Amino acid sequence: MDTILEYADEYFFNSVYAKLLPAENFLSNSTSFTLDRPTSSWERDYDIRIFLSLSFLLIVGAILFYFVSATLSFYTLFDWEYMKHPRFLKNQVRLEIEATLKAIPGYAILTVPWFWGEIKGYSLLYDKTPVTFLEWAYFIATIPCFLMFTDCGIYWIHRYLHHPVLYKHLHKPHHKWLVPTPYASYAFHPLDGYSQSVPYHLFVYLFPMHKWLYISMFMLVNIWTILIHDGNFVLRSKVINTSAHHAVHHLYFNYNYGQYFTFWDRLGGSIRQPTEEQYNAELRINKKTWEAQSKEANEIESGVLKAKKKVN
């Protein structure tokens, strides 16, 4: 993020801050210039400036990424027949987009301290290009380590978000979409979405990782979040947590909490493998299948509500 902010400062923020908060030349009492360019009283390393700049970058970047990725997925991968499902809400796509746009500023502001820490050098990110065999071996090894660490963290965070005490206040808004589209991929309560992103940021504060590899992985896991909501159940796997697994999670609530793999669901007893009702193209859009899914989803949802009443 330090490199991204550096370029953003050079080509955008420097001129913006110079106009809004110009630095004054105390000798001439006029706006000071550096190499014939106006400067700001807020230096680049001023914490408030960094916070505001990062907030802007994250909000705008997240919105652009969301619309580009979700729209591509929606128009190229998503099966529109699924929108006829009885549990697909009226105007659901619009509602998913509205929920996401309301949530993104919250995600961004909560995430800023992590990136601020990276810029200030508190993380273990490094930018030295690997040279030796051991350096390259470590570089490559951080990829599966990152995936395994974050998958474990997200599994347990996600699972506890289904606890009745937390579910009602934080995670229920995302389960409003029993039949989600790619536009539902970021339609969370801000604290819910942020909490599930914590393992991504925490990893580089615990383990050294090349900064460009980290940025690449961070982008890929965000794309993966879109893809597991794409409603295109082509990949059959008992190891990877596919879009079919995640569709089962949305329909039946208490299964398949993992992000990339099924390992933790198997270990935690929360695995539910997709069946032909997801994989078979004709069966997937069969009205009898939809009726059975809706009935079971209603029964599970009712059980969740009863559990909430007991807790309260």
N, C-alpha and C positions, 0 to 999 in steps of 0.2 A: 504493500500500500504506500510505502514511502516514495517509490518511483512514480506511481500514479499521481500522488499528490504533488510531487515535484513538477511533473509535466502540466498538471492542472494549474499550479501556481504560475508557471512560466507563460502559459498561453491564455489564461483566463483570470484567475483570482488576483494576481498582482495588480492588474489594471482596475479590477472591481474595487478592491480594498483601497487603492490609491485615490480613486474618485470619492469613495464614501468616507474614508478616514485618512486624508492626506497628511504626510509628515511635513512639519513646518521647519524651515531653516532658521535657526535662532539668530544667526548673524544678519541675514537680510530680511527676516520676517516674511519670507515668501516660500512657496511650495518648493521643497527640495527635490533634486533630480539626481539620478544615478545613471550615467551613460545616456543622458538626455531622456530618461524615462522617469515619470513620477513614481514616488514610493509612498508607502503607507506608514502611519504611526504604529500599526500592528505589524511587527516583523513576522517573517515566515514561521519562526519557532515559538510564537506567542500561543499559549495553550488555548485561549478562547478562539483565536483565528483557526487553529487546527481543528477544534471541535466543530465549529460552524462549517468549515470547508468539507470535512469528512461527512457531516450530516447531509449536506447538499449532494455530494458525490454519491453517497449510499442511497439516498432517496431517489434521485434521478436515475442512477444506474440500475437500481432494483426495478423501478417502473418500466424502463426500457427493456431490460432483460426479460421481465415477466411477460410483457405484451408480445415481444418478438418470439420467445420460446413457446409460450402457451398457444399463441395463434398458429405458429407452424405445426405444432403437435395437433391442435384441434382440427386443422384443415387437411392434414396429411395422414394422420394416424387414427384419430378417434372415430369410432363407429357411431355415426349419427342415429342409427336405428335405436341405439341404447337410450336416446332421449325420449323414446315413447314408453319407457318403463314407468309403471304406476307410481314409483317413489321418486321419479324425476320431477322436481318442483316447477311450478309455473314461473317463467322468466328466470330460470335458475342461472343461466350463463351470466346474465346481467347482475344478478345477486352475488354470484361468485366474484365478479370483477369489482363490484362495489365494496364487498367485504375485504378484498385484497388491498384496494387503494386506501381504505381506512386503516389497515393494519401496517402497511409498509413504513410510514413515518415512525411508528412505535418500534418496529424491528430495528430501523436504522439508528435511532437515538440510543437504544439500549446496546447496540453493537459497537458504537463509536469508541468507548473506552478500550476495547480489545485492540482496535486498530491504532488508537492513540499510543497504547503501550508498545506496539510494534514499531511505530515511528520513533518513539523515544528510546528504543533499544532494550526494552524489558523482556521481549520474547527471545527465543533461541533461533530465530530465522537467520540465515546466513546467505551471502551472495557469491561466495568463492566458487568458481567452476571446479568440479571434481577433476583431479589429474591422475592420482594413483589408483590402483586396483581397489584398495580398501575404501577409498573415498567414493568411487563409483558404486561399489557394492553397498555402502551405506545409503547413498543417494537412491538407489533402486529399492532397497529394503524399506525405506520410509513410506513407499507407496502402499504395500500391504499392511504395514503397521498402522498407518493413518486410517485405512479402511476398517481394520479390525477394532482399533481403539474407538473410533467414532460410532461404529455399528453397535458396539457394546454399550456405550454411553447413551446413544439415542434409544436403544431398546428399553433400558431401565427407566429413563426419563419418560418415554412414551407410555410405558406400562403404568407407571405411577400416576400419570395424567388421567388414566382411566379409573383411578380410585374415586369413589363417590364424592369425597370431600373436594377434590380438585376438578373432577370432570365437569360438574355443573357450571363452574365459574370460568374455566379455562379451555377445556378441550371440546366441549359440546358444540360450540359454533362450527368447528371443522366437520363434525359428524352430522351436521345439518344436511350435508350432501351425501346421501346414501348411495347415489349413483353419480359420482363426481365426473367432471370434465377436466381437461388440463388447466382450465382457469381456476379450479378449486385448489390447485397445488400450494398456493400461498394464502388461501382464505382461512386464516387462523385468527384467534385472539392474539394480540401482539406478544403477551407474556408466554403464551403457548409456543408460538413459532420461535421466539427468541430462546426459550429454554432448550428446545431441541437442536438449536444451532450451537449451544455452548461447547459440546465436545470438539467441534471443528476448530474453534479458537483456542481452547485449552491445550490441544495437542502441541502447538508450537511454543507454548510456555513451559512444557515439560520435556520436549524432545527437539533436538536440533533438526531443522528441515530447510532445504534450499527455498528461497523466497519465491522464485518463479515456479518451482514445482508445487509449492503450497497454493499459489494463485490458480494454477492449472487445476489442481485437485478441488479447490473450492468452487471453481466454475463447473467442473464436471459433476460434483455432488448436487449442485443446484439444478443442473440439467436433469440429473437422475430423479430429483423430486418432481419435476414436470412429467417425466416419462412414466413413473409409476401411477400417474393419474390419467394416462392416455387412453385407457379403455380398449387397447389393442392387445389381445391376449395371445400373442404368437409364440413367445418363448415359454417352453415347458421345462421347468427345472425344480428339483427338490433342494437345491443348494442356494440358488439366487432368489431373493425376494422380488419377484416380478410384479408387473402391473396386475396380473391375475391374483396374486397373493394379496396385493393391497386392495383390490376390489372386494375380496372376501372380507378384509378388515373393515371396510366402510359399510358393508352390508350387515355383518354379523358382530361387529364391535370388539369382541374380546379375544381376537386372534391376530396373529401375524403383525406384531409390533415392530419387527426389525426394519432396518433401512435398506441394506443391500443383500444380506444373507439370511438364511433361515436357522442358522446355528443356535442363536440365543432363544428363539421360539421353541426349538426342539428341546433345549436344555430346560427352559422354563415351563414347558408343558402348554404352550399357547399356540402351537402350530395347527393350522388347518389348511391342508393342501387344496388348491383349486381342483375342480372336477370338470366334467364335460359341460356343465352349465356355464362355465367360463370359456372353455376351449372350443367347443363345437359351435360353429357360426350359426347354424340353424337353431340349435337348442338355446343358445344365448339370447336370442330375440323371440323365443317362444312365450306366448302369453301364460301358459300353464307354469313355465319355469318362473316367470316374473311373479305370478300369484303365490307360488310356494316360497320364493325369496321374501316377498313382502310379509307373508304370514310369519315366517321365522324371525325376520327382523323386528316385527312388532312384538313378538313374544319376548325376544331378548331385550328390546328397549323397555318393555314393561317391567322385566326383572331388574333392569338397571334403576328404574324409577323407584321400585320397591326398596331396593338396597339404599337408595338415597334417603328415603323416608326413615329407615331404621337408623341411619347414621345421624340424621337431624333430630 
